[in-house]
Amino acid sequence: MKKLLIYAAILFCSLQTLFAQNKDYAFRAVPFTSVKLTDNFWLPRIRMNYEVTIPASFERCDKTGRIKNFIMAAEHSGKFCTVYPFDDTDIYKTIEGASFSLSLFPDKKLDAYVDSLIVIIGKAQEPDGYLYTARTIDPLNPHSWAGNERWVKERELSHELYNAGHLYEAAAAHFISTGKRTLLNIALKNADLVCSVFGPDKRHVAPGHEIVEMGLVKLYRITGKKEYLETAKFFIEERGHFNGYDAKSKDPWKNGSYWQDNIPVVDQKEAIGHAVRAGYLYSAVADVAALTGDEKLLSAIDSIWTNMVSKKIYVQGGAGALGDGERYGDNYQLPNATAYNETCAAIANVYWNQRMFQLHGDSKYIDVLEKILYNGLISGVGLDGKSFFYTNAMQIRNSFSHGDMEGERSGWFTCSCCPTNICRLLPSVPGYMYAQKDDKVFVNLFASSDASLMVQNKPVEIIQQNNYPWDGDLKFTVSPKSSMAFALLVRIPGWAQNAAIPSDLYAFENRSDKKATITINGSAVDYTLENGYAVLNRTWKKNDLVEVNLPMEVRKVIAGEKLKEDAGKVALQRGPIIYCAEWKDNNGRASNIVLPASTVFSSEFKPGMLNGVTVLKTDAMAVVTDDKQDKVNTVQQPFVAIPYYAWANRGKGEMTVWFPEHIKDIEIITH
């Protein structure tokens, strides 16, 4: 393990040296290999991902024929045996997650299995680098989405470049985590083909499902080959120039907005279209803007982010409100009963917000990232590690009223992009905890851990000790190898500063006068806030102890006036966690609960419940019916709220995130 971490650190430093003279992100993330988790929240999830989710994913890739597709492609014999031409990516994403995990949990058996899959993938690759089993198995009878020739349906259906992008992402992770070039060489061969086919004087296309752009940037970072960055930029600049769309149409498929292809990216101001594609595009735009210094792209991505966070994000961090196209809706179109909130969209938005922070160094991006990470993202995987949500609902009712979503997890989906995306995201979480710029060290996320950093070319160790997200008492032991001056910037979350989100889309119902306090070696310090960070600038010596206390109050969240569906309702938040009520804890119902404005909550940690959670408790009003006398009454009853991420792990039943503060009307349902 130690040798692997040393290798990863050397590799990271060499990559930094390679790009030292070039444009890049001003704020550099500390790699996940430099942060060793010891906490009780993320480490168990990452271990579960390693022990359960990844093996289950590989097993399902095998049983469903995804691996067989590669074997048949190598033999040029058989019939594509899964449903979608992008099914290849489920193997790539699981390999990416396994690669991250290998650096955290060395495992010779898993390492050998990944190596065996890479051999199968390599054999399926055509001599010129093309890798797409839906065509290679039987080129004369390819998948119906693929078209009769390479690339002809890339804009709308084939996903050839989408497959390539996930291949590149997996290859970069495998190389950085293991030092092996086997999958990287396959990816580079494919990338060289892509760069030879597409370009200003070559074939033109705006990739139908973005991610190839992100992948090409990663290959550029590893190799320094400028063609990869140039092609990524080319793909971004191709958007908005296709004359096959009807610009006047309001249909997102006819005007191109479904693909973020209705107008050039530099002119886009709004998060639009398929939410996963959008998140991957916006991540790539941030990458390219950072690496090229393109101010127009930077301006566009800033505008799009502002639109998303002020008009198009759910209170638990979900995005992509509409099931019709898995896409963003209009501004303030955030329905609860039919909320889509694809897990992949949450993952894409974590990538995007991390990059926005790296561009600007502002904590508001990490505030949004944290909201997504602790709520609308991990809700996508069950506590057993092998059951999943494709969509993440905001309410489930036991009624036949139109639009209610199912509240039951699934072990796998015909389109299983979300489970395999979970595989690759979870083990990368340590890489979001710290960042650096010059002599500044940024603490972005809180989890007990041991981080090894290089500050001004000198080693510094930072040990975090906390019980986050349940408690707000944070301890940081800062130990430079020898005394040295630098700035430690600790994020004071927006929720600890009376900001529910960095916009007016949501707010806390009442302001709190409690503030975060900080001591160093037991002495209270006055601190200044800089872009949401407490700046602690001093000469540090070994075992200096920084203690930060964040006020962990139960807060009521209200929606902005333009979210009409949430008018008169509150959501509940404690620390970074958004809560919901589930049938199991509330007399078999959740949709009948009323929380008057005077309601006061208590919190209690339940170690034996849902793998250990802090619950919120109070007495609430509930609307009940008396079928015999045809009466409707309100009764007082005990109320329990659980973290949103933990719902639907105890059976199927009602759930809700938003609660009315008073009864305005009653809907009569007969069945």
C-alpha positions as CSV (number, residue, x, y, z in Angstrom):
1,M,0.0,0.0,0.0
2,K,2.8,2.4,1.0
3,K,4.7,1.8,-2.2
4,L,1.5,2.4,-4.3
5,L,0.9,5.7,-2.5
6,I,4.5,6.8,-3.1
7,Y,4.1,5.9,-6.7
8,A,0.9,7.8,-7.1
9,A,2.4,10.9,-5.4
10,I,5.4,10.8,-7.7
11,L,3.2,10.4,-10.7
12,F,1.0,13.4,-9.5
13,C,4.1,15.5,-9.0
14,S,5.4,14.7,-12.4
15,L,2.1,15.6,-14.0
16,Q,2.1,18.9,-12.1
17,T,5.7,19.6,-13.4
18,L,4.6,18.7,-16.9
19,F,2.0,21.5,-16.8
20,A,3.7,23.9,-14.6
21,Q,4.4,26.3,-17.5
22,N,0.9,26.0,-19.0
23,K,-2.5,27.4,-18.1
24,D,-4.5,25.3,-15.8
25,Y,-6.8,25.5,-12.8
26,A,-5.7,28.1,-10.3
27,F,-6.8,25.9,-7.4
28,R,-5.4,22.4,-7.5
29,A,-7.2,19.4,-5.9
30,V,-5.1,17.2,-3.6
31,P,-5.3,13.7,-5.2
32,F,-7.4,11.1,-3.5
33,T,-4.3,8.9,-3.0
34,S,-2.9,11.5,-0.6
35,V,-5.9,11.3,1.8
36,K,-6.4,8.2,3.9
37,L,-9.9,8.1,5.4
38,T,-10.5,6.8,8.9
39,D,-14.1,8.1,9.4
40,N,-17.4,6.4,10.1
41,F,-19.4,7.9,7.2
42,W,-17.4,7.7,4.0
43,L,-15.0,4.9,4.7
44,P,-17.7,2.3,5.3
45,R,-19.4,3.4,2.1
46,I,-16.2,3.2,0.1
47,R,-15.4,-0.2,1.6
48,M,-19.0,-1.4,0.8
49,N,-18.5,-0.2,-2.7
50,Y,-15.3,-2.2,-2.9
51,E,-16.6,-5.4,-1.2
52,V,-20.2,-5.4,-2.6
53,T,-21.0,-2.9,-5.3
54,I,-18.1,-3.4,-7.6
55,P,-18.2,-7.2,-7.5
56,A,-21.9,-7.2,-8.0
57,S,-21.5,-4.8,-11.0
58,F,-18.8,-7.1,-12.6
59,E,-21.1,-10.1,-12.0
60,R,-24.1,-8.3,-13.6
61,C,-21.9,-7.2,-16.5
62,D,-21.1,-10.8,-17.1
63,K,-24.6,-12.3,-16.6
64,T,-26.2,-9.7,-18.8
65,G,-23.8,-10.2,-21.7
66,R,-21.9,-7.0,-21.5
67,I,-18.6,-8.9,-21.3
68,K,-19.7,-11.3,-23.9
69,N,-20.1,-8.4,-26.4
70,F,-16.4,-7.7,-26.1
71,I,-15.5,-11.4,-26.6
72,M,-17.8,-11.6,-29.7
73,A,-16.3,-8.4,-31.0
74,A,-12.8,-9.9,-30.8
75,E,-14.1,-13.0,-32.7
76,H,-16.2,-10.9,-35.2
77,S,-18.9,-13.5,-34.6
78,G,-22.3,-13.6,-32.9
79,K,-25.0,-11.0,-32.2
80,F,-24.8,-8.0,-29.9
81,C,-26.6,-9.4,-26.9
82,T,-27.6,-6.5,-24.7
83,V,-30.0,-3.6,-25.4
84,Y,-28.0,-0.4,-25.8
85,P,-24.9,0.4,-27.8
86,F,-23.5,2.2,-24.7
87,D,-23.6,-0.9,-22.6
88,D,-19.8,-1.2,-23.1
89,T,-19.4,1.8,-20.7
90,D,-20.7,-0.2,-17.7
91,I,-17.6,-2.3,-17.9
92,Y,-15.4,0.8,-18.3
93,K,-17.0,2.6,-15.3
94,T,-16.7,-0.4,-13.1
95,I,-13.1,-0.8,-14.0
96,E,-12.6,2.9,-13.1
97,G,-14.2,2.3,-9.7
98,A,-12.1,-0.8,-9.2
99,S,-9.0,1.0,-10.1
100,F,-9.7,3.7,-7.5
101,S,-10.5,1.0,-5.0
102,L,-7.2,-0.9,-5.6
103,S,-5.3,2.1,-4.5
104,L,-7.3,2.1,-1.2
105,F,-7.7,-1.6,-0.7
106,P,-4.9,-3.6,-2.4
107,D,-6.4,-6.8,-3.7
108,K,-4.4,-9.2,-6.0
109,K,-7.5,-11.1,-7.0
110,L,-9.4,-7.9,-8.1
111,D,-6.3,-6.6,-9.8
112,A,-5.9,-9.8,-11.8
113,Y,-9.6,-9.8,-12.7
114,V,-9.4,-6.2,-14.0
115,D,-6.3,-7.2,-16.0
116,S,-8.2,-10.1,-17.6
117,L,-11.0,-7.7,-18.6
118,I,-8.5,-5.3,-20.1
119,V,-7.1,-8.2,-22.2
120,I,-10.6,-8.9,-23.5
121,I,-11.2,-5.2,-24.2
122,G,-7.9,-5.0,-26.1
123,K,-8.8,-8.0,-28.3
124,A,-12.1,-6.3,-29.2
125,Q,-10.3,-3.2,-30.5
126,E,-10.0,-2.9,-34.2
127,P,-6.5,-2.4,-35.7
128,D,-7.0,1.3,-36.3
129,G,-8.1,1.8,-32.7
130,Y,-11.9,1.8,-33.2
131,L,-13.6,0.2,-30.2
132,Y,-17.4,-0.2,-30.3
133,T,-18.8,-3.7,-29.9
134,A,-22.2,-2.8,-31.2
135,R,-20.6,-2.5,-34.7
136,T,-17.5,-4.6,-34.5
137,I,-19.3,-7.9,-33.7
138,D,-21.1,-7.8,-37.1
139,P,-20.2,-4.7,-39.1
140,L,-22.7,-5.6,-41.8
141,N,-25.5,-5.7,-39.3
142,P,-24.7,-3.2,-36.6
143,H,-27.0,-2.1,-33.8
144,S,-29.9,-0.1,-35.1
145,W,-28.7,3.0,-33.3
146,A,-25.2,2.8,-34.8
147,G,-25.9,3.5,-38.5
148,N,-24.4,1.6,-41.4
149,E,-21.1,3.4,-41.2
150,R,-18.9,4.7,-38.3
151,W,-19.9,8.0,-36.7
152,V,-23.0,8.7,-39.0
153,K,-25.4,8.6,-36.0
154,E,-23.0,10.0,-33.4
155,R,-25.0,13.2,-33.0
156,E,-28.2,11.6,-31.9
157,L,-28.0,7.8,-31.2
158,S,-24.8,5.8,-31.6
159,H,-22.9,6.9,-28.5
160,E,-19.6,6.0,-30.1
161,L,-17.8,8.9,-28.6
162,Y,-19.6,8.5,-25.3
163,N,-18.2,5.0,-25.1
164,A,-14.8,6.4,-26.0
165,G,-15.0,9.0,-23.2
166,H,-15.7,6.5,-20.5
167,L,-12.9,4.3,-21.8
168,Y,-10.5,7.3,-21.4
169,E,-11.8,8.0,-17.9
170,A,-11.3,4.4,-16.9
171,A,-7.9,4.3,-18.5
172,A,-6.7,7.4,-16.7
173,A,-7.9,6.1,-13.3
174,H,-6.3,2.7,-13.9
175,F,-3.0,4.2,-14.9
176,I,-2.8,6.7,-12.0
177,S,-3.9,4.1,-9.5
178,T,-1.8,1.1,-10.6
179,G,0.9,2.5,-12.8
180,K,0.0,0.0,-15.5
181,R,-0.3,1.2,-19.2
182,T,-2.4,-1.7,-20.5
183,L,-5.8,0.1,-20.6
184,L,-4.1,3.4,-21.2
185,N,-2.5,2.2,-24.4
186,I,-5.9,1.0,-25.6
187,A,-7.4,4.4,-24.8
188,L,-4.6,6.3,-26.5
189,K,-4.9,4.2,-29.7
190,N,-8.6,5.0,-29.8
191,A,-8.0,8.7,-29.0
192,D,-5.5,9.0,-31.8
193,L,-8.2,7.6,-34.1
194,V,-10.8,10.1,-32.9
195,C,-8.4,13.0,-33.3
196,S,-7.5,11.8,-36.8
197,V,-11.2,11.7,-37.8
198,F,-12.6,14.8,-36.1
199,G,-11.4,18.4,-36.4
200,P,-11.7,21.7,-38.2
201,D,-10.6,20.3,-41.6
202,K,-12.0,16.9,-40.9
203,R,-15.3,15.4,-39.9
204,H,-17.6,17.7,-37.9
205,V,-19.9,16.6,-35.1
206,A,-21.2,17.7,-31.7
207,P,-21.0,14.5,-29.7
208,G,-24.5,13.3,-28.9
209,H,-23.7,12.3,-25.3
210,E,-20.9,14.3,-23.9
211,I,-18.0,12.9,-21.9
212,V,-15.4,12.3,-24.6
213,E,-14.4,15.9,-23.9
214,M,-13.6,15.2,-20.2
215,G,-11.8,12.0,-21.1
216,L,-9.6,13.6,-23.8
217,V,-8.6,16.3,-21.2
218,K,-7.5,13.5,-18.8
219,L,-5.4,11.9,-21.6
220,Y,-3.9,15.3,-22.3
221,R,-2.9,15.7,-18.7
222,I,-1.2,12.3,-18.7
223,T,0.6,12.6,-22.0
224,G,0.9,16.3,-22.8
225,K,-0.3,15.6,-26.3
226,K,-1.9,18.8,-27.4
227,E,-4.2,17.1,-30.0
228,Y,-6.3,15.7,-27.2
229,L,-7.0,19.1,-25.7
230,E,-7.5,20.6,-29.1
231,T,-10.1,17.9,-30.1
232,A,-11.9,18.4,-26.8
233,K,-12.2,22.1,-27.5
234,F,-13.3,21.4,-31.0
235,F,-16.1,19.2,-29.8
236,I,-17.3,21.9,-27.5
237,E,-17.1,24.5,-30.2
238,E,-19.1,22.3,-32.6
239,R,-22.3,22.8,-30.6
240,G,-24.9,25.1,-31.9
241,H,-23.9,25.0,-35.6
242,F,-26.0,22.1,-36.8
243,N,-28.5,23.3,-39.4
244,G,-30.8,20.3,-39.1
245,Y,-32.6,21.7,-36.1
246,D,-35.6,24.0,-36.1
247,A,-34.5,26.9,-33.9
248,K,-38.1,28.2,-33.6
249,S,-39.5,25.0,-32.2
250,K,-40.1,24.6,-28.5
251,D,-39.5,20.8,-28.8
252,P,-36.1,20.1,-27.2
253,W,-35.4,17.4,-29.7
254,K,-36.3,19.5,-32.7
255,N,-34.4,22.7,-31.6
256,G,-31.3,20.8,-30.4
257,S,-31.5,21.9,-26.7
258,Y,-31.9,18.3,-25.6
259,W,-28.2,17.9,-26.7
260,Q,-27.1,21.4,-25.5
261,D,-26.7,21.9,-29.3
262,N,-29.2,24.7,-29.9
263,I,-26.8,27.6,-29.8
264,P,-23.0,27.8,-29.5
265,V,-21.7,27.0,-25.9
266,V,-20.2,30.5,-25.6
267,D,-23.7,32.0,-26.0
268,Q,-25.4,29.6,-23.6
269,K,-26.6,31.1,-20.3
270,E,-29.0,28.4,-19.0
271,A,-28.7,24.7,-17.9
272,I,-30.7,22.9,-20.5
273,G,-31.5,19.5,-22.0
274,H,-30.5,16.0,-20.8
275,A,-29.1,16.7,-17.3
276,V,-26.3,14.1,-17.4
277,R,-25.1,15.1,-20.8
278,A,-25.3,18.7,-19.6
279,G,-23.2,18.1,-16.5
280,Y,-20.5,16.3,-18.4
281,L,-20.4,19.1,-21.0
282,Y,-20.2,21.8,-18.4
283,S,-17.4,19.9,-16.6
284,A,-15.5,19.7,-19.9
285,V,-16.1,23.4,-20.6
286,A,-14.5,24.2,-17.2
287,D,-11.6,22.0,-18.0
288,V,-11.0,23.6,-21.4
289,A,-11.5,27.1,-20.2
290,A,-8.9,26.5,-17.5
291,L,-6.4,24.9,-19.8
292,T,-6.7,27.3,-22.7
293,G,-7.6,30.6,-20.9
294,D,-10.7,30.9,-23.1
295,E,-12.6,33.8,-21.4
296,K,-15.8,33.3,-23.4
297,L,-16.1,29.7,-22.3
298,L,-15.4,30.8,-18.7
299,S,-18.1,33.5,-18.9
300,A,-20.6,31.0,-20.3
301,I,-20.0,28.3,-17.7
302,D,-20.3,30.9,-14.9
303,S,-23.7,32.0,-16.3
304,I,-24.9,28.5,-16.7
305,W,-23.9,27.6,-13.1
306,T,-25.7,30.6,-11.7
307,N,-28.8,29.6,-13.6
308,M,-28.7,26.1,-12.3
309,V,-28.2,27.0,-8.7
310,S,-30.7,29.8,-8.6
311,K,-33.5,28.2,-10.7
312,K,-33.0,24.5,-11.4
313,I,-31.8,22.5,-8.4
314,Y,-33.8,20.6,-5.9
315,V,-33.4,21.2,-2.2
316,Q,-31.5,17.9,-1.8
317,G,-29.2,18.6,-4.6
318,G,-31.0,16.7,-7.4
319,A,-31.1,18.0,-10.9
320,G,-32.9,17.2,-14.1
321,A,-36.6,17.6,-13.1
322,L,-38.3,16.0,-16.1
323,G,-38.5,12.4,-16.9
324,D,-39.4,13.4,-20.5
325,G,-35.8,13.3,-21.8
326,E,-34.2,13.1,-18.4
327,R,-33.7,16.8,-18.6
328,Y,-33.8,20.2,-17.0
329,G,-37.1,21.9,-17.3
330,D,-37.8,25.6,-17.6
331,N,-36.7,28.0,-14.9
332,Y,-38.3,27.1,-11.5
333,Q,-39.9,24.0,-13.0
334,L,-39.2,21.6,-10.0
335,P,-42.2,19.4,-9.5
336,N,-42.1,17.1,-6.5
337,A,-44.5,14.2,-7.4
338,T,-42.8,13.6,-10.8
339,A,-39.2,14.7,-9.9
340,Y,-36.7,12.7,-12.0
341,N,-33.3,13.6,-10.4
342,E,-31.2,10.9,-12.1
343,T,-28.4,9.6,-10.0
344,C,-26.0,10.1,-12.9
345,A,-27.0,13.8,-13.1
346,A,-26.0,14.2,-9.4
347,I,-22.6,12.6,-10.1
348,A,-22.1,14.8,-13.2
349,N,-22.9,17.9,-11.0
350,V,-20.3,16.8,-8.4
351,Y,-17.7,16.8,-11.2
352,W,-18.9,20.2,-12.4
353,N,-19.0,21.9,-9.1
354,Q,-15.5,20.6,-8.2
355,R,-14.2,22.2,-11.4
356,M,-16.0,25.4,-10.7
357,F,-14.2,25.6,-7.4
358,Q,-10.9,24.9,-9.0
359,L,-11.6,27.8,-11.4
360,H,-12.6,30.4,-8.8
361,G,-11.6,29.1,-5.3
362,D,-15.0,30.1,-3.9
363,S,-16.6,27.9,-1.2
364,K,-20.1,28.3,-2.7
365,Y,-19.2,25.6,-5.3
366,I,-18.2,23.2,-2.5
367,D,-21.4,24.1,-0.6
368,V,-23.4,22.8,-3.6
369,L,-21.1,19.8,-4.1
370,E,-21.5,18.9,-0.4
371,K,-25.3,19.2,-0.7
372,I,-25.3,16.9,-3.7
373,L,-22.9,14.4,-2.2
374,Y,-24.6,13.9,1.1
375,N,-28.1,13.9,-0.2
376,G,-29.2,13.5,-3.8
377,L,-26.2,11.4,-4.8
378,I,-25.8,8.7,-2.2
379,S,-29.6,8.3,-2.1
380,G,-29.0,6.5,-5.4
381,V,-27.4,3.4,-3.7
382,G,-29.0,1.3,-1.0
383,L,-27.4,0.7,2.3
384,D,-26.8,-2.9,1.1
385,G,-24.5,-1.6,-1.6
386,K,-26.3,-3.5,-4.4
387,S,-29.7,-1.9,-4.8
388,F,-30.2,1.4,-6.6
389,F,-32.3,4.3,-7.6
390,Y,-32.1,5.5,-11.2
391,T,-34.3,8.4,-10.3
392,N,-34.5,10.0,-6.8
393,A,-38.0,11.0,-5.9
394,M,-39.1,14.0,-3.7
395,Q,-42.3,12.4,-2.5
396,I,-44.1,9.0,-2.6
397,R,-47.8,8.7,-1.8
398,N,-50.0,5.6,-1.3
399,S,-52.6,6.9,-3.7
400,F,-53.5,6.7,-7.3
401,S,-53.0,10.4,-7.9
402,H,-51.3,11.2,-11.2
403,G,-47.5,11.2,-11.3
404,D,-46.5,9.4,-8.1
405,M,-43.1,7.7,-8.6
406,E,-42.3,4.2,-7.4
407,G,-40.4,4.1,-4.1
408,E,-38.6,0.8,-4.5
409,R,-34.9,0.1,-5.3
410,S,-33.7,-2.2,-8.0
411,G,-30.7,-4.4,-8.2
412,W,-30.0,-3.5,-11.8
413,F,-31.6,-1.7,-14.8
414,T,-31.7,-2.5,-18.5
415,C,-29.9,0.9,-18.8
416,S,-27.6,0.6,-15.8
417,C,-25.5,3.7,-16.1
418,C,-26.3,4.8,-12.5
419,P,-25.1,1.8,-10.6
420,T,-21.8,1.7,-12.5
421,N,-21.4,5.4,-12.1
422,I,-21.7,5.0,-8.3
423,C,-18.9,2.5,-8.6
424,R,-16.5,5.1,-9.9
425,L,-17.6,8.1,-7.8
426,L,-17.5,6.8,-4.3
427,P,-13.9,5.8,-4.0
428,S,-12.8,9.2,-5.5
429,V,-14.4,11.1,-2.6
430,P,-11.1,11.7,-0.7
431,G,-9.9,13.7,-3.7
432,Y,-12.5,16.4,-3.0
433,M,-11.4,17.1,0.5
434,Y,-8.4,19.4,0.0
435,A,-7.1,21.8,-2.5
436,Q,-4.0,24.1,-2.8
437,K,-2.9,27.3,-4.4
438,D,0.6,28.6,-3.8
439,D,1.0,28.7,0.0
440,K,-2.7,28.2,0.7
441,V,-4.3,24.9,1.8
442,F,-8.1,24.7,1.5
443,V,-10.1,22.3,3.6
444,N,-13.2,21.6,1.6
445,L,-14.8,18.5,3.1
446,F,-14.8,17.2,6.6
447,A,-14.1,13.5,7.4
448,S,-11.7,11.9,9.9
449,S,-8.6,11.3,7.8
450,D,-4.8,11.6,7.5
451,A,-3.7,13.7,4.6
452,S,-0.1,14.1,3.2
453,L,0.5,17.3,1.3
454,M,3.4,19.2,-0.2
455,V,3.2,22.9,0.6
456,Q,5.9,25.0,-1.0
457,N,7.8,21.7,-1.7
458,K,7.7,20.8,2.0
459,P,5.8,17.9,3.5
460,V,2.8,18.7,5.7
461,E,0.5,16.3,7.4
462,I,-3.1,17.2,8.4
463,I,-5.1,14.8,10.6
464,Q,-8.9,15.4,10.8
465,Q,-10.9,14.1,13.7
466,N,-14.6,14.5,13.7
467,N,-18.0,12.8,13.6
468,Y,-19.3,14.7,10.6
469,P,-22.0,15.0,9.4
470,W,-23.7,14.2,12.7
471,D,-21.5,16.6,14.8
472,G,-20.0,20.0,14.1
473,D,-17.0,19.7,16.3
474,L,-14.0,19.5,13.9
475,K,-10.4,19.0,14.9
476,F,-7.4,19.4,12.6
477,T,-3.9,18.5,13.8
478,V,-1.5,20.4,11.5
479,S,2.1,19.0,11.4
480,P,4.7,20.4,9.0
481,K,7.9,18.5,8.9
482,S,9.5,21.7,10.2
483,S,8.0,25.0,11.2
484,M,6.7,26.9,8.3
485,A,4.3,29.7,7.4
486,F,1.3,29.1,5.2
487,A,-2.4,29.8,5.2
488,L,-4.9,27.2,6.2
489,L,-8.4,28.0,4.8
490,V,-11.2,26.1,6.4
491,R,-14.6,26.2,4.7
492,I,-17.3,27.5,6.9
493,P,-20.3,25.9,5.1
494,G,-23.1,28.2,3.8
495,W,-25.6,26.4,6.1
496,A,-23.5,27.5,9.1
497,Q,-23.8,31.1,7.8
498,N,-27.6,31.2,7.3
499,A,-27.4,30.3,3.6
500,A,-29.4,27.3,2.6
501,I,-27.9,27.5,-0.9
502,P,-25.8,30.2,-2.7
503,S,-28.9,31.8,-4.3
504,D,-32.4,32.9,-3.3
505,L,-34.0,29.6,-4.5
506,Y,-34.1,28.3,-0.9
507,A,-33.6,30.0,2.4
508,F,-33.8,29.2,6.1
509,E,-37.1,30.2,7.6
510,N,-35.5,32.0,10.5
511,R,-32.0,33.4,10.9
512,S,-29.7,31.9,13.5
513,D,-27.4,34.0,15.7
514,K,-25.0,31.1,16.2
515,K,-21.7,31.3,14.5
516,A,-18.8,29.0,13.8
517,T,-16.0,29.3,16.4
518,I,-12.3,28.5,16.0
519,T,-9.5,27.9,18.5
520,I,-5.8,27.2,17.8
521,N,-4.1,25.3,20.5
522,G,-6.9,26.0,22.9
523,S,-7.0,29.8,22.3
524,A,-10.0,31.4,20.6
525,V,-9.1,33.2,17.4
526,D,-10.8,35.9,15.4
527,Y,-10.9,35.0,11.8
528,T,-11.7,36.7,8.6
529,L,-13.8,35.1,5.9
530,E,-12.5,35.0,2.4
531,N,-14.9,33.5,-0.2
532,G,-16.5,31.4,2.5
533,Y,-13.2,30.3,4.1
534,A,-11.9,31.1,7.5
535,V,-8.3,32.2,6.8
536,L,-5.8,31.0,9.4
537,N,-2.5,32.5,8.4
538,R,0.4,31.7,10.7
539,T,3.7,29.9,11.2
540,W,2.7,26.3,11.8
541,K,4.6,23.8,14.0
542,K,4.2,20.1,14.6
543,N,0.9,19.1,16.2
544,D,-0.7,22.5,16.1
545,L,-4.4,21.9,16.9
546,V,-7.2,23.8,15.2
547,E,-10.7,23.2,16.5
548,V,-13.7,24.4,14.6
549,N,-17.2,24.3,16.0
550,L,-20.0,24.4,13.5
551,P,-23.5,25.0,14.9
552,M,-25.6,21.9,14.3
553,E,-29.1,23.2,14.5
554,V,-32.3,21.8,13.0
555,R,-33.2,24.4,10.3
556,K,-36.5,24.8,8.4
557,V,-35.9,25.4,4.7
558,I,-38.4,27.4,2.7
559,A,-38.6,27.8,-1.1
560,G,-38.4,31.0,-3.0
561,E,-41.7,32.5,-4.0
562,K,-41.4,31.3,-7.6
563,L,-41.5,27.7,-6.6
564,K,-45.2,27.7,-6.2
565,E,-45.6,24.0,-5.5
566,D,-43.5,24.4,-2.3
567,A,-45.4,27.5,-1.0
568,G,-46.4,27.2,2.6
569,K,-44.1,24.2,3.1
570,V,-40.8,23.5,4.8
571,A,-38.0,21.1,4.4
572,L,-35.7,20.1,7.2
573,Q,-32.0,20.3,7.4
574,R,-29.4,19.7,10.0
575,G,-25.8,20.4,9.1
576,P,-25.4,19.3,5.4
577,I,-28.1,16.6,5.7
578,I,-31.6,17.1,4.2
579,Y,-34.3,15.0,5.9
580,C,-37.5,13.3,4.9
581,A,-40.3,11.5,6.6
582,E,-40.9,7.9,5.8
583,W,-43.9,5.7,6.4
584,K,-42.0,3.4,8.6
585,D,-41.6,5.9,11.4
586,N,-44.8,7.8,11.2
587,N,-47.8,5.5,11.6
588,G,-47.6,4.2,8.0
589,R,-48.0,7.5,6.3
590,A,-45.9,10.6,5.4
591,S,-48.1,12.6,3.1
592,N,-50.6,13.5,5.8
593,I,-48.0,15.2,8.2
594,V,-48.3,18.9,9.0
595,L,-45.5,20.8,10.8
596,P,-46.8,24.0,12.3
597,A,-44.5,27.0,12.4
598,S,-44.1,26.7,16.1
599,T,-42.7,23.1,15.9
600,V,-39.4,22.5,17.8
601,F,-37.2,19.6,17.0
602,S,-34.8,17.4,18.9
603,S,-32.1,15.3,17.4
604,E,-30.9,11.8,18.4
605,F,-28.2,9.5,17.1
606,K,-29.5,6.0,16.5
607,P,-26.5,3.7,16.0
608,G,-28.7,0.7,15.2
609,M,-30.9,2.4,12.7
610,L,-30.1,2.6,9.0
611,N,-26.4,1.9,9.6
612,G,-26.3,4.7,12.2
613,V,-28.1,8.0,11.6
614,T,-29.1,11.1,13.5
615,V,-32.9,11.4,13.4
616,L,-35.1,14.4,14.0
617,K,-38.0,14.1,16.5
618,T,-41.0,16.1,17.5
619,D,-44.8,16.0,17.9
620,A,-46.6,16.8,14.6
621,M,-50.1,17.1,13.4
622,A,-51.4,14.4,11.1
623,V,-54.6,14.5,8.9
624,V,-56.5,11.3,9.4
625,T,-59.8,10.0,8.1
626,D,-62.5,8.0,9.8
627,D,-64.0,5.8,7.0
628,K,-66.9,4.7,9.1
629,Q,-68.2,8.2,9.8
630,D,-66.7,9.9,6.7
631,K,-64.9,12.4,8.9
632,V,-61.5,14.1,8.6
633,N,-59.6,15.0,11.7
634,T,-56.2,16.2,12.8
635,V,-54.4,14.4,15.5
636,Q,-51.1,14.9,17.3
637,Q,-48.6,12.1,16.9
638,P,-44.9,11.5,17.3
639,F,-42.9,12.5,14.3
640,V,-39.5,11.1,13.1
641,A,-37.5,12.3,10.1
642,I,-34.5,10.4,8.7
643,P,-31.7,11.5,6.3
644,Y,-33.1,11.7,2.8
645,Y,-30.3,9.5,1.5
646,A,-31.4,6.6,3.7
647,W,-35.0,6.3,2.5
648,A,-36.4,3.2,0.8
649,N,-34.1,0.8,2.7
650,R,-36.9,-0.8,4.9
651,G,-39.6,-1.6,2.3
652,K,-42.0,0.3,0.1
653,G,-44.2,3.1,1.4
654,E,-44.8,6.8,1.6
655,M,-42.0,9.4,1.8
656,T,-41.9,13.2,1.6
657,V,-39.3,15.9,1.8
658,W,-41.6,19.0,2.0
659,F,-44.2,19.5,4.8
660,P,-47.0,22.0,4.9
661,E,-47.0,24.3,7.9
662,H,-50.8,24.6,7.9
663,I,-53.7,22.9,6.2
664,K,-54.9,24.9,3.2
665,D,-57.0,22.4,1.4
666,I,-57.7,18.7,1.3
667,E,-57.7,16.5,-1.8
668,I,-60.4,13.9,-1.9
669,I,-59.3,10.6,-3.4
670,T,-61.7,7.6,-3.8
671,H,-60.7,4.2,-4.9
